[in-house]
Amino acid sequence: MFVYEKANSERLILHLHGFASNTKSSKVKALRDYASQSRKFSLFCMDMDYHTTTTSGVIEILDTLVKGFKSRYKKIFLSGSSHGAYVILNYIKLYGEGDIDAALLFAPSYSTLQLILLQEGAEKCAKWLRGEEELSIYECETGMHITIHKGFAKDIVENSYEIISGGYVNFPQETPVSIVIVHGTQDEIVPVEHSKIFVKKVKVKKYIEVEDDHRLSKSFVKLLYEDGIFEIFD
C-alpha cells in the first residue's frame, strides 16, 4: 500500500515509516493532512516491510523511488522515522547528495541491529546472526509479533550499516546534504543519548529535543503546524 498526496508540483516529501509501522501510522496521516492543507509539498510514502527483506534491498528501492520522482519534482526531501531514518542515513552514506535536497529524521535508530540484540538476547539471535534462520520478535511499542528475514542481520554486518557501534559514529562529519534531527527526551525505544552522540560528531543543520516519547505522539503535529519543521529547508 502507498500514500501519494499530490499537493505541490515542485516539492516532494518522501517519507519512510518505522520498522513496525506502515502507511496507516499517525505520522503519515499528519503529514498527508499537512500536505493537503498547506500545499507546500507533495507526499509519498509506501509500506516498506523492512523485516521481510534486507537493508540493502530497501536502500535499492529507495534509490529507485528517488530517481523516479526526480524527473517530476525539482526538490525531493527525505523524511524518516526510527528505522526509516536509519535507512535514510545509510542511503546518504552510499549516494551522497545524489538527487535529494535534505533529510528530516525523527527519533532515528542509529543501531537497529544492536537494539534488536539488546531486546532479544545474543543466544536467541545466534542462528539469525549467521543468516541461518528467521527471527521472531515481539515489538513492544506496537504490540506486534514480527518475523525478521534471515539475511537481515548478516546484511547489516557485512555492509557496516550500523551508524553508531561501540560509541563510534560511522558517518561523515561533513554531511553531503542538510540533516535535521528531532528526538524525544522520553524515548524508551531509541535513547536520546544516541542522537547526542551523533550530533557531537556530525555537523547537522539543526538538532531539536522535545519532551516526548519515541513516536513523538504529543509533539509531531505541533512540529508541523506551529514550528514549521519542514520550512527549515526553505
Secondary structure by P-SEA (a helix, b strand, c coil): cbbbbcccccbbbbcccccccccccaaaaaaaaaaaacccbbbbbcccccccccaaaaaaaaaaaaaaacccccbbbbbbcaaaaaaaaaaaaacccccccbbbbccccccaaaaaaaacccccccccccccbbbbbbcccccbbbbcccaaaaaaaaacccccccccccccccccbbbbbbbbcccccccaaaaaaaaacccccccccccccccccccccccccccccccccc
